[in-house]
Amino acid sequence: MNSLVAQTGLCANNTVWNIHSTADSSAAGIYVDGASNITIEFNEVHHSDYGIEVGAENKGIIATKMIVRQNYVHDNDIAGISFGGYDSR
């Protein structure tokens, strides 16, 4: 595990809305990049480009032990919840 990523966290009981990227419509209300042992729960995310996004943008970094549960995600432009990563190969 890379020591430069977020580890052991909780994102809970938030209301997040109107999150938009003016460059490319890729902004998420809640975004986790390559972290480990993170729980995202009991949030409401709406009217954003993406609602909740979990991924990893850097080579050799992966998101592990992620829990996304009991969130109210609605009315987002592209996706409600997305998981994935980036591989420039």
Secondary structure as the mmCIF struct_conf table of DSSP 4:
data_model
#
loop_
_struct_conf.conf_type_id
_struct_conf.id
_struct_conf.beg_label_comp_id
_struct_conf.beg_label_asym_id
_struct_conf.beg_label_seq_id
_struct_conf.end_label_comp_id
_struct_conf.end_label_asym_id
_struct_conf.end_label_seq_id
TURN_TY1_P TURN_TY1_P1 SER A 3 LEU A 4
BEND BEND1 VAL A 5 VAL A 5
STRN STRN1 GLN A 7 ALA A 12
BEND BEND2 ASN A 13 ASN A 13
STRN STRN2 THR A 15 TRP A 17
TURN_TY1_P TURN_TY1_P2 THR A 22 ASP A 24
BEND BEND3 SER A 25 SER A 25
STRN STRN3 ALA A 28 ASP A 33
BEND BEND4 GLY A 34 GLY A 34
STRN STRN4 SER A 36 GLU A 41
BEND BEND5 PHE A 42 PHE A 42
STRN STRN5 GLU A 44 HIS A 46
BEND BEND6 HIS A 47 ASP A 49
STRN STRN6 TYR A 50 GLY A 55
BEND BEND7 ASN A 58 ASN A 58
TURN_TY1_P TURN_TY1_P3 LYS A 59 GLY A 60
STRN STRN7 THR A 64 ARG A 69
BEND BEND8 GLN A 70 GLN A 70
STRN STRN8 TYR A 72 HIS A 74
BEND BEND9 ASP A 75 ASP A 75
BEND BEND10 ASP A 77 ILE A 78
STRN STRN9 ALA A 79 PHE A 83
#
